[in-house]
Amino acid sequence: MIFNQAKLYENVIGVIFGGKYLHVGRLENGSITEITRKEINNRESQEVILNEIISTIRKVYNNTVVAIGIGVPSLVNLKKGIVFKPTNIPSWSKVHLKDILEENFKVPIYVNNDANCFALGEKYFGVAKDFENVAGITIGTGLGVGIIINSKLYSGRNSGAGEFCSVPYKEYDYEYYCSSKYFEEKYGLKYDVLINRARKKDKIALAIFELFGIDLGNLIKTIIYTLDPDALIIGGRISEAYVYFKESMFKTVKTFIYKTSIDHIKILQSKESDISIYGAAALCFEE
């Protein structure tokens, strides 16, 4: 996929559906002009969830919109826009999302993995603009990694490239240790509670984030072994706690065996909270 700069000035909609939360923004001239968010009951039926998505998109849709891009937490048949078994949406098995949305909105629909949208957004609108080879790590309810190679989004055959979340690590996998699951299942603490305690200098909360940073550092080392990128961008909801885990994360990354790679790679925090919406919209700008 090659970014079509001329299309940047067309009005498009970017949608990020993480399973529990839906974020929809309309871009005009490359900037979000209207945005809406909705919490979704991810245990509802396929039909109910699809209707929620359609009604939420309609809140920002108007007759100037020429295309819609949507990121989902799943493998996707990129040509047909079919979504396969998202891990946190039980009622979705094989959803022809592209066809359903095109029938409702009568504009081209582009579907991809939500982590890929994050990486694409950082490449064209965020802190990764100056790098050709990028790994975008998004940390929230789950863990996702999007890949940019030679300035192009690399999705793999079914948008499954970058699924480091499922790589075995310790007793489970990287997603267990590098997402909110780590706090909830290991310590019985919601992320919101934990970060509020950390802000108050609670020693237990700070120690938990320190351990989290070590695990995230090991994930980054695994990504570097695999991709050897120019830059890694850390985003997602939990990235707001960056100040509490970055020291142990960098300390772990510095143990990487090939010093040349570490000396040149950049590890950056995402600066735009809605960058994944921009990335979903950028799916419409690519050919």
N, C-alpha and C positions, 0 to 999 in steps of 0.2 A: 504494500500500500504506500502510495506517495501522497503527501499532503498537497492539496490544491489550494494555494494561497488566494486565488481569485474568488473562491467560493466562501471565503471567510466573511464576506460582506452580505451573504444571503442570510435570511432569518430562519433559524432552526431551533429545535427543542432538544435538550439533553436530559435524559432520565437515568437515575441510578436507583435500582431496586435491590436492596440488600436482604430482603426477606421480611424483616421486621419494620424497616423504614423505607419510605419512598421519597425521593427528592427530584423535583422537576423544575427546570429552568428554561426560559426562552432567551435565546441570544439574538441580539441585533447588532450588526457591525462588529461581531467578535466579542461582545460584552453581554453579561446577563442583565436583562432589563426587568424581568419579572420572575419570581421564584415562589414555589409552594412546596410544603412538606407534609407528609402524613404518616402516622404510625399505622402499620398493617397487622392484622391478626394472621400470622403466617400459618395458623392451623386451620384456616377456613378452606372451603372447597376451591377448586381451580376456577370455577365460574365466578365466585364471589371476589376472589383476589384480582382476576382479570378486570372485572367491572370497577373495582377500586382504582386500578391503574388507569383505565380509560377515563373515568370521571375526574381523576386528579390531573391528567394531562389536559383535559378540556378547560381547566381553570386558567391555563396560560396560553392555550392555543388560540390563534386567530388566522384570518385568511391570508396573512403575509408569510406564514410558515411554509417552507418548501420541503422539509424533511425532518425526521425524528430519529435520534440515536438513543439506544437504551443499553445499559450495562446491567447484567444479572450475575448472581453468584453461582455460576454453573458452566458446564460444557455447552457449547453452542455449535450447531451446524451453521457456519457463517454464510454460506450461499443461500440457504433456505430459511435461515432465522429460526431454527427449531431449538428449543431449550430442553436439555435433558436432565432430569432428576436433581434439581438444586438440593443441597444437603439440608437446608433449613426451611424448605417449602414442601412438606410431605405430600400434598395433593398434586404436585406437578411431576408428571412422569415424562411425557413427551408433548410439549406445548408448542404449537405452530405460532409463535408470538408475532413474527413478521407478518404473516397472512392476516392474523386477527386484527392487528393494529392498522395495517394498510386498508383493510375493509372499513374500519371505523373513521380513519382520518384522510384517506385518499391521497396520501403523500408517501414517498419512499421511506421505508423503515430499515434501519441498520441495527443489528443486534450483536453484542459481543460480551465477553466476560467483564465484570465490573473492575477487576484489578487491571485489566488491559486498558480500560478507560482512564483509570488513575494515571498510569504511565503515559498514555497519549496526552492527557491534559497537562502533565508536567512538561512534556517535551515541547508542546506548542504554545502553552500559556503560562507555564510555571518556571521553577528554578532549574529545570533541565534543558533549557533552550540552547545552551552552548555546548552540549555534549551529544555525541553521535551514538554512543552505546550506553544504555541506561537500564537499571532495574528499579522499578517503582514498588516499594513495599508498603502495603496498606494494612493497618492493624486496627481491628475493631472487634465485633462479635466473632469474626473469623480472621483468617490470615490470607492475603493474596499477594502475588508478585506478578507485575506486568513487565514485559521485555521490549526494549527498543534496540534494534540492531541496524547499524549504518543509517540512522535517522528514520527508520521505518518500524512500525509496529509489527512485532513477530507474535502471531497468535497460535501458530501450530495448526494442525488439520482441523481440530474441533475446539479451538480457542483454549486448549488445555496446556499450552506451553507456560512454564513458570509455576506449576502446581507444587511448589516447595512445601506447601502446607501439609501434604500427605507423606512427605519423606520421613521415615522412621527416625525418632530421636528419643534417647533415654527410654522411658517405659512406654511412651506413646508416639507422638509425632510432633512436628514443629508447630502445628496449629494449636495444639494443647498448651504448649509453653509460651507461645508468642501471640496470644489473643486474650480477650476477656475471660475465656474459659479458665485460664491459669488462675486468675484471682478468685473466680466463683467456685470452681471445683476443688482446687487445692486448699484455699484459705477460707472459703465461705463468705467472701466479701464482694459486693458489687463494685465495679470500677469507680462509680461516682463517689461512693463512700470512701474508697481507698485514696483517691486523689485529694479529696477534701482533708483527710487525715494527714496526708503528706504535706499539704500546704500549711498545716499547723505544726509541722516538724515532728509529727508522731514517729517515734523510732521504729516501730514495727512496720508501719507503712513504708517508710524509707528503705528498710531492709528488704521488703518484698519487691520494691521497684529495682533495687540493686541486683537481686537474683534474676529478675525479669531481663535486665540489661545483659547479663551474662548469657542467657539463652538466646536473646536476640543477636548478640555478637556472634554466637556460634552459627546461627542461621545465615548471617551476613557472610561469614567465612565460607559456608557451603555454596552460597550464590557466587562468590568470587571464584571459587574453585571451578565452578561450572561455566560461568559467563565471562569472567575477567572484564567487567564493564568499566567505563570511564567514571561513572557516578552511580550512587545509590540514593534514592530519595525516600524518606520515611514519612508516611502520612497516615490518614485514618484517625478515628476518634482518640485512640490511645496515644497518638503522637503528641497530644497536648501535655502529656506527662514527660516529655522528652528530657526536660531539665533534671528529672529525678532518676532516669536510667541511663543517660548518655555516658556518664563517666565509666561505669562498669562495662557498658557496651563497647566503647572505644578501647578500653584496656584489654578486653577479650579479642577484639579484631586485630590488635597489634601483635597477637601471638601467631598470626598467619605465617605459614612457613616461607612464603616467597615475599621477601621484603620489598622488592621492586614494585610489585603490584600495590602494596599498601602505601608506598611512598607517593604514588600518583593518583590513586583513587580518591574521589570526593564523596563523603557521606553527608547529606544535607537534609534538613527538616523542611517539609512542605510548608509553604507560607499562605496558601489559599485554601480555606476550608471547603470551598465548593469546586475544587479542581477536578474532581471526578465527573461533575456535571459538564464542565467544559470539555473533558475528554470524551464523554458520551456524544456531545454535540459534534466534536471533531470527527467522529465516525462518518458524519455526513459530508465532511470536507475532503475525505480521502477517496482516491480512485485506485 
